[in-house]
Amino acid sequence: MTREPRTPGFALFWTASTVSTFGSYVTTVAVGVLVSVTLGGSSLDQGWVNAARWAPYLLVGLLAGVVADRVRRRPLLVGTGLGRGVVLALVPVLWATGGLTVASLAAVLFGFGLLSVFGDAAQQSLLPRLVPTAGLARANTALHQSEAVAQGGGPLLGGTLAGVVGAPLTLAVDAVGQVVAAVLVWRTPLADPRPPRAPRRAVLGELREGLSWLYRHPTLRPLALATHVWFVGNAAVGTVAVAYSLDVLDLGAFGFGVTTAGAGVGALLGTTVAGAVGRRTGGPGTVVLGRALETAGVLTLAGLPLLVGPALPAAVLGQVLFGFGMGLEGPFEMTHRQTVTPDRLQGRTNATMRSLNRAAVVAGAPLGGALAVATSPRVALTAGALLIAATAVGLAVSGFRRADEVPAA
């Protein structure tokens, strides 16, 4: 794995990010099992629950970017982390009192997502204040590698716990993790000054400035648009894969956790070789190659009924390919965005990207579930794969191919 940058405080920030992400992957698996097994929900129910989790990004995501650029970012990140822990703890309470339904679970995840909108805007904008520009690539690689470890271990732990103690109690793991991460961020030494008082400006004016920067930039614009489409396809795949693994392939909670963990293993491998691949293909080339591999991974998963042999190993292979592609593209994407964006626009740029990406999830998740119900899970998975493939082609022929040539802000 890449060694962490020698920057005071990065180790704590890195650990906090890993703990929070690890718990989130536990929650992703637990929620899938909770809807399909505990509550007996359908693929469409999975879609609505996933949409509720990401809907706040659509509703207040752009506002979160303005807030992150107006206030100190560390207190914002700490406060939202503590709040997420409290909200997730409501799930086992509702389950114990008989009040847990698909609707109440969606409401809880909506609250979790609302806090996450502001926390995410603060986190992505805080890193450039902690690590100098020259160290951002290494820092983002380290963060993506630790996320890959979490992506591999979190689902495995989530699937195991869901099978042993039940999905509702499994969500308590992430609740604890969010609180621990918040404490670690609070202890991180970094320069996080209050933004200087500027002439009072309308919120809409600040929103317009952030949107203009992102969608008029020669390389960020095509990256943003392609990534929004990618999230529609990925949300459809993620939603359908739950019912497909549990109901069609009959892998069970533990088997589902194992297959999902395969994506984490692939992501770790991808981030490990991303630098070497990038030196041969260039940063934009790693992104295009990564999305091509993600497409291959989803198509492998979708083609399982046509394969001869045990379903579990083939499902793991598909997830490894998908994760490997994500690991390749992730570090360059984030580093490029943070490098070319001025500090005063970091919050709005990151929040705009993340918010509209999550808005794409709000659309893609129920669409994927509805398509699976109307046709079949295989058809829905294939449709998601084709959307991801389209983004690879779009980036290859757009201005993004010259991203390596754009100077730092």
C-alpha positions as CSV (number, residue, x, y, z in Angstrom):
1,M,0.0,0.0,0.0
2,T,1.0,3.6,-0.5
3,R,2.7,5.2,2.5
4,E,0.8,8.0,4.0
5,P,2.1,11.5,3.3
6,R,4.4,12.9,6.1
7,T,2.0,15.6,7.0
8,P,1.1,16.3,10.7
9,G,-2.4,15.1,11.4
10,F,-2.9,13.1,8.2
11,A,-2.7,9.8,10.1
12,L,-5.7,10.7,12.3
13,F,-7.7,12.1,9.3
14,W,-6.9,8.9,7.3
15,T,-7.9,6.7,10.2
16,A,-11.2,8.6,10.7
17,S,-12.0,8.3,7.0
18,T,-11.3,4.5,7.1
19,V,-13.4,3.9,10.2
20,S,-16.3,5.9,8.8
21,T,-16.1,4.2,5.4
22,F,-15.8,0.8,6.9
23,G,-19.0,1.3,8.9
24,S,-20.8,2.6,5.8
25,Y,-20.1,-0.6,3.9
26,V,-21.3,-2.6,6.8
27,T,-24.5,-0.5,6.6
28,T,-24.9,-1.0,2.9
29,V,-25.0,-4.8,3.3
30,A,-27.1,-4.7,6.4
31,V,-29.7,-2.4,4.8
32,G,-29.9,-4.7,1.7
33,V,-30.5,-7.8,4.0
34,L,-32.9,-5.8,6.2
35,V,-35.1,-4.9,3.2
36,S,-35.0,-8.2,1.4
37,V,-34.9,-10.7,4.3
38,T,-36.1,-9.0,7.5
39,L,-38.9,-6.9,5.9
40,G,-39.5,-9.1,2.9
41,G,-39.2,-6.2,0.4
42,S,-38.8,-6.3,-3.4
43,S,-36.2,-4.9,-5.7
44,L,-38.4,-1.8,-6.0
45,D,-38.4,-1.4,-2.2
46,Q,-34.6,-1.6,-2.3
47,G,-34.7,1.2,-4.9
48,W,-36.9,3.4,-2.8
49,V,-34.8,2.9,0.4
50,N,-31.6,3.7,-1.5
51,A,-33.2,6.7,-3.1
52,A,-34.2,8.0,0.4
53,R,-30.6,7.8,1.6
54,W,-29.4,9.9,-1.3
55,A,-32.3,12.2,-1.9
56,P,-31.0,15.0,0.5
57,Y,-28.1,15.4,-1.9
58,L,-30.6,16.5,-4.5
59,L,-32.6,18.7,-2.2
60,V,-29.8,20.6,-0.3
61,G,-26.5,19.4,-1.8
62,L,-25.7,22.7,-3.5
63,L,-26.5,24.6,-0.3
64,A,-24.1,22.4,1.6
65,G,-21.3,23.5,-0.6
66,V,-22.0,27.2,0.2
67,V,-22.1,26.4,3.9
68,A,-18.8,24.5,3.7
69,D,-17.2,27.6,2.0
70,R,-18.6,30.0,4.6
71,V,-17.7,28.2,7.9
72,R,-14.9,26.3,9.5
73,R,-14.9,22.8,7.9
74,R,-13.7,20.7,10.8
75,P,-16.5,21.5,13.3
76,L,-19.0,20.9,10.5
77,L,-17.5,17.5,9.7
78,V,-17.4,16.5,13.4
79,G,-21.0,17.6,14.2
80,T,-22.5,15.8,11.2
81,G,-20.5,12.6,12.1
82,L,-21.9,12.6,15.6
83,G,-25.4,13.1,14.2
84,R,-25.1,10.2,11.8
85,G,-24.2,7.9,14.7
86,V,-27.3,9.0,16.6
87,V,-29.6,8.6,13.6
88,L,-28.4,5.1,12.7
89,A,-28.9,4.0,16.3
90,L,-32.6,4.5,15.8
91,V,-32.9,1.4,13.5
92,P,-32.3,-1.2,16.2
93,V,-34.6,0.8,18.5
94,L,-37.4,0.8,15.9
95,W,-36.9,-2.9,15.3
96,A,-37.1,-3.7,19.1
97,T,-40.3,-1.7,19.5
98,G,-42.0,-3.2,16.4
99,G,-41.9,0.1,14.4
100,L,-39.4,-0.9,11.7
101,T,-41.0,-0.9,8.2
102,V,-39.7,-0.1,4.8
103,A,-41.1,3.4,5.2
104,S,-39.6,4.0,8.6
105,L,-36.2,2.7,7.4
106,A,-36.4,5.0,4.5
107,A,-37.1,7.9,6.8
108,V,-34.1,7.1,9.0
109,L,-31.8,6.8,6.0
110,F,-33.1,10.2,4.7
111,G,-32.0,11.7,8.0
112,F,-28.6,9.9,7.7
113,G,-28.3,11.3,4.1
114,L,-29.2,14.8,5.2
115,L,-26.3,14.9,7.7
116,S,-24.0,13.2,5.2
117,V,-24.5,16.0,2.6
118,F,-22.9,18.6,4.8
119,G,-20.3,16.2,6.2
120,D,-19.1,15.1,2.8
121,A,-18.8,18.7,1.6
122,A,-16.6,19.5,4.6
123,Q,-14.5,16.3,4.3
124,Q,-13.5,16.6,0.6
125,S,-12.8,20.3,1.0
126,L,-10.7,19.8,4.2
127,L,-8.0,17.6,2.7
128,P,-6.4,20.4,0.6
129,R,-6.0,22.4,3.9
130,L,-4.3,19.4,5.5
131,V,-2.0,18.3,2.7
132,P,0.0,20.5,0.4
133,T,-0.8,20.4,-3.4
134,A,2.3,18.3,-4.1
135,G,1.1,15.6,-1.7
136,L,-2.5,15.4,-2.8
137,A,-2.0,12.6,-5.3
138,R,-0.3,10.4,-2.6
139,A,-2.9,11.4,0.0
140,N,-5.8,10.5,-2.2
141,T,-4.2,7.2,-3.2
142,A,-3.8,6.4,0.5
143,L,-7.4,7.3,1.2
144,H,-8.7,5.3,-1.7
145,Q,-6.6,2.3,-0.6
146,S,-8.0,2.4,2.9
147,E,-11.5,2.8,1.4
148,A,-10.8,-0.3,-0.7
149,V,-9.8,-2.3,2.5
150,A,-13.1,-1.1,4.1
151,Q,-15.0,-2.0,0.9
152,G,-13.6,-5.5,1.2
153,G,-13.8,-6.0,4.9
154,G,-17.0,-4.0,5.6
155,P,-19.4,-6.1,3.5
156,L,-17.9,-9.3,4.8
157,L,-18.3,-8.2,8.4
158,G,-21.8,-6.8,7.6
159,G,-22.9,-10.1,6.0
160,T,-21.5,-12.1,8.8
161,L,-23.1,-10.0,11.5
162,A,-26.4,-9.9,9.6
163,G,-26.5,-13.7,9.5
164,V,-25.5,-14.0,13.2
165,V,-27.2,-11.2,15.1
166,G,-29.6,-9.9,12.5
167,A,-29.5,-6.9,10.2
168,P,-31.0,-4.3,12.6
169,L,-28.3,-4.8,15.2
170,T,-25.6,-4.8,12.6
171,L,-26.4,-1.1,11.9
172,A,-25.2,-0.3,15.4
173,V,-21.6,-1.0,14.1
174,D,-21.8,1.9,11.8
175,A,-23.4,4.1,14.5
176,V,-20.3,3.5,16.7
177,G,-17.9,4.0,13.8
178,Q,-19.4,7.4,12.9
179,V,-18.9,8.6,16.5
180,V,-15.3,7.3,16.6
181,A,-14.5,8.9,13.3
182,A,-15.9,12.3,14.5
183,V,-13.7,12.2,17.6
184,L,-10.6,11.4,15.5
185,V,-11.2,14.3,13.2
186,W,-11.7,16.6,16.2
187,R,-8.2,15.6,17.4
188,T,-6.6,16.1,14.0
189,P,-4.1,19.1,14.0
190,L,-4.7,21.3,11.0
191,A,-5.1,24.8,9.9
192,D,-8.8,25.4,9.5
193,P,-9.3,29.1,9.8
194,R,-12.7,30.8,9.6
195,P,-13.2,32.1,6.1
196,P,-12.6,35.9,5.9
197,R,-15.7,38.0,6.1
198,A,-16.6,39.0,2.6
199,P,-19.3,41.4,1.4
200,R,-22.7,39.9,2.0
201,R,-23.7,37.9,-1.1
202,A,-26.9,36.1,-2.0
203,V,-26.8,32.3,-1.7
204,L,-28.0,32.0,-5.2
205,G,-25.0,34.1,-6.4
206,E,-22.6,31.8,-4.6
207,L,-24.3,28.8,-6.0
208,R,-24.1,30.2,-9.5
209,E,-20.4,30.9,-9.1
210,G,-19.7,27.3,-8.1
211,L,-21.8,25.8,-10.9
212,S,-20.2,28.1,-13.4
213,W,-16.7,27.0,-12.3
214,L,-17.5,23.3,-12.6
215,Y,-19.6,23.3,-15.7
216,R,-17.5,25.7,-17.7
217,H,-14.1,24.2,-16.9
218,P,-12.6,22.4,-19.9
219,T,-11.8,19.2,-18.1
220,L,-14.1,19.2,-15.0
221,R,-17.2,19.7,-17.2
222,P,-16.9,16.4,-19.2
223,L,-15.7,14.6,-16.0
224,A,-18.8,15.8,-14.1
225,L,-21.3,15.0,-16.8
226,A,-19.9,11.6,-17.4
227,T,-19.8,10.8,-13.7
228,H,-23.4,11.8,-13.2
229,V,-24.4,9.3,-15.9
230,W,-22.1,6.7,-14.3
231,F,-23.9,7.1,-11.0
232,V,-27.3,6.4,-12.7
233,G,-25.9,3.1,-14.1
234,N,-24.1,2.2,-10.8
235,A,-27.2,2.9,-8.7
236,A,-29.2,0.6,-10.9
237,V,-26.6,-2.1,-10.7
238,G,-26.2,-1.7,-6.9
239,T,-29.9,-1.9,-6.3
240,V,-30.6,-4.9,-8.5
241,A,-27.5,-6.8,-7.4
242,V,-28.9,-7.1,-3.9
243,A,-32.1,-9.0,-4.8
244,Y,-30.2,-10.8,-7.7
245,S,-27.6,-12.2,-5.2
246,L,-30.1,-13.0,-2.4
247,D,-33.1,-14.2,-4.4
248,V,-31.9,-15.4,-7.9
249,L,-28.4,-16.7,-7.0
250,D,-29.5,-17.7,-3.4
251,L,-26.1,-16.8,-1.9
252,G,-27.5,-15.9,1.5
253,A,-26.4,-13.0,3.7
254,F,-22.9,-14.3,4.2
255,G,-22.5,-15.1,0.5
256,F,-23.8,-11.6,-0.4
257,G,-21.2,-10.1,1.9
258,V,-18.4,-12.2,0.4
259,T,-19.3,-11.1,-3.2
260,T,-19.6,-7.5,-2.2
261,A,-16.2,-7.8,-0.4
262,G,-14.7,-8.9,-3.8
263,A,-15.2,-5.3,-5.0
264,G,-13.1,-4.1,-2.1
265,V,-10.3,-6.5,-3.0
266,G,-10.4,-5.4,-6.6
267,A,-10.4,-1.7,-5.5
268,L,-7.3,-2.2,-3.3
269,L,-5.5,-3.9,-6.2
270,G,-6.6,-1.1,-8.6
271,T,-5.4,1.8,-6.3
272,T,-2.1,0.0,-5.7
273,V,-1.3,-0.1,-9.4
274,A,-3.1,3.1,-10.4
275,G,0.2,5.2,-10.3
276,A,2.1,2.7,-12.5
277,V,-0.8,2.4,-15.0
278,G,-1.1,6.2,-15.0
279,R,2.5,6.6,-16.0
280,R,1.8,4.5,-19.1
281,T,-1.7,5.7,-20.0
282,G,-1.8,9.1,-18.4
283,G,-4.4,10.1,-15.8
284,P,-7.3,10.4,-18.2
285,G,-6.4,7.0,-19.6
286,T,-6.7,5.3,-16.2
287,V,-10.2,6.7,-15.8
288,V,-11.3,5.4,-19.2
289,L,-9.7,2.0,-18.6
290,G,-11.2,1.8,-15.2
291,R,-14.7,2.3,-16.5
292,A,-14.2,-0.3,-19.2
293,L,-13.2,-2.8,-16.5
294,E,-16.2,-1.9,-14.4
295,T,-18.4,-2.6,-17.4
296,A,-16.8,-6.0,-17.8
297,G,-17.4,-6.8,-14.1
298,V,-21.1,-6.0,-14.3
299,L,-21.5,-8.0,-17.5
300,T,-19.8,-10.9,-15.8
301,L,-22.3,-10.7,-12.9
302,A,-25.2,-10.4,-15.3
303,G,-24.1,-13.5,-17.3
304,L,-24.0,-15.8,-14.3
305,P,-27.0,-17.9,-15.3
306,L,-25.1,-18.7,-18.5
307,L,-22.0,-19.9,-16.7
308,V,-21.3,-23.4,-15.7
309,G,-20.1,-23.9,-12.2
310,P,-20.8,-22.5,-8.7
311,A,-22.4,-19.1,-8.6
312,L,-20.4,-17.7,-5.7
313,P,-16.9,-17.7,-7.3
314,A,-18.2,-16.2,-10.6
315,A,-20.0,-13.5,-8.7
316,V,-16.9,-12.7,-6.8
317,L,-14.9,-12.4,-10.0
318,G,-17.4,-9.9,-11.4
319,Q,-17.2,-7.8,-8.3
320,V,-13.4,-7.9,-8.3
321,L,-13.3,-6.6,-11.9
322,F,-15.7,-3.9,-11.0
323,G,-13.7,-2.9,-7.9
324,F,-10.4,-2.9,-9.8
325,G,-11.8,-0.4,-12.3
326,M,-13.0,1.9,-9.5
327,G,-9.6,1.6,-7.8
328,L,-7.8,2.6,-11.0
329,E,-9.9,5.7,-11.7
330,G,-10.6,7.1,-8.2
331,P,-7.3,8.7,-7.1
332,F,-6.7,10.7,-10.3
333,E,-10.3,12.0,-10.5
334,M,-10.2,13.4,-6.9
335,T,-6.7,14.7,-7.2
336,H,-7.4,16.5,-10.5
337,R,-10.5,18.1,-9.1
338,Q,-8.8,19.3,-5.9
339,T,-5.7,20.5,-7.7
340,V,-7.4,22.7,-10.3
341,T,-10.0,24.2,-8.0
342,P,-9.2,27.3,-5.8
343,D,-9.6,26.9,-2.1
344,R,-12.5,29.4,-1.9
345,L,-14.5,27.1,-4.3
346,Q,-13.5,23.7,-2.9
347,G,-16.7,23.3,-0.9
348,R,-19.1,24.3,-3.7
349,T,-17.2,22.3,-6.4
350,N,-17.0,19.1,-4.3
351,A,-20.6,19.5,-3.1
352,T,-22.0,20.2,-6.6
353,M,-20.3,17.0,-7.9
354,R,-21.3,14.9,-5.0
355,S,-24.8,16.3,-4.8
356,L,-25.7,15.8,-8.5
357,N,-24.0,12.4,-8.4
358,R,-26.3,11.4,-5.5
359,A,-29.2,12.9,-7.4
360,A,-28.4,10.5,-10.1
361,V,-28.6,7.7,-7.5
362,V,-32.1,8.9,-6.6
363,A,-33.1,8.4,-10.2
364,G,-31.0,5.3,-10.9
365,A,-31.9,3.2,-7.9
366,P,-35.7,3.0,-8.4
367,L,-35.3,2.9,-12.2
368,G,-33.1,-0.2,-11.8
369,G,-35.5,-1.8,-9.4
370,A,-38.5,-1.0,-11.6
371,L,-36.7,-2.4,-14.7
372,A,-35.8,-5.6,-12.8
373,V,-39.4,-6.1,-11.8
374,A,-40.7,-5.3,-15.3
375,T,-38.2,-7.5,-17.2
376,S,-35.5,-9.4,-15.2
377,P,-32.5,-8.7,-13.0
378,R,-30.2,-9.7,-15.8
379,V,-31.7,-7.1,-18.1
380,A,-31.4,-4.4,-15.5
381,L,-27.8,-5.2,-14.8
382,T,-26.9,-5.2,-18.5
383,A,-28.6,-1.8,-18.9
384,G,-26.5,-0.4,-16.0
385,A,-23.4,-1.8,-17.6
386,L,-24.1,-0.1,-20.9
387,L,-24.5,3.2,-19.2
388,I,-21.1,2.8,-17.5
389,A,-19.6,1.9,-20.9
390,A,-21.1,5.0,-22.5
391,T,-19.3,7.2,-19.9
392,A,-16.0,5.6,-20.8
393,V,-16.5,6.4,-24.5
394,G,-17.6,9.9,-23.7
395,L,-14.5,10.7,-21.6
396,A,-12.2,9.2,-24.2
397,V,-13.4,11.6,-26.9
398,S,-14.0,14.7,-24.8
399,G,-11.8,17.5,-23.5
400,F,-11.1,15.4,-20.4
401,R,-8.4,13.5,-22.4
402,R,-6.2,16.6,-21.9
403,A,-6.6,16.7,-18.1
404,D,-2.9,16.0,-17.5
405,E,-2.1,19.3,-19.2
406,V,-4.2,21.5,-17.0
407,P,-2.2,23.5,-14.4
408,A,-2.9,23.6,-10.7
409,A,-5.1,26.4,-9.4
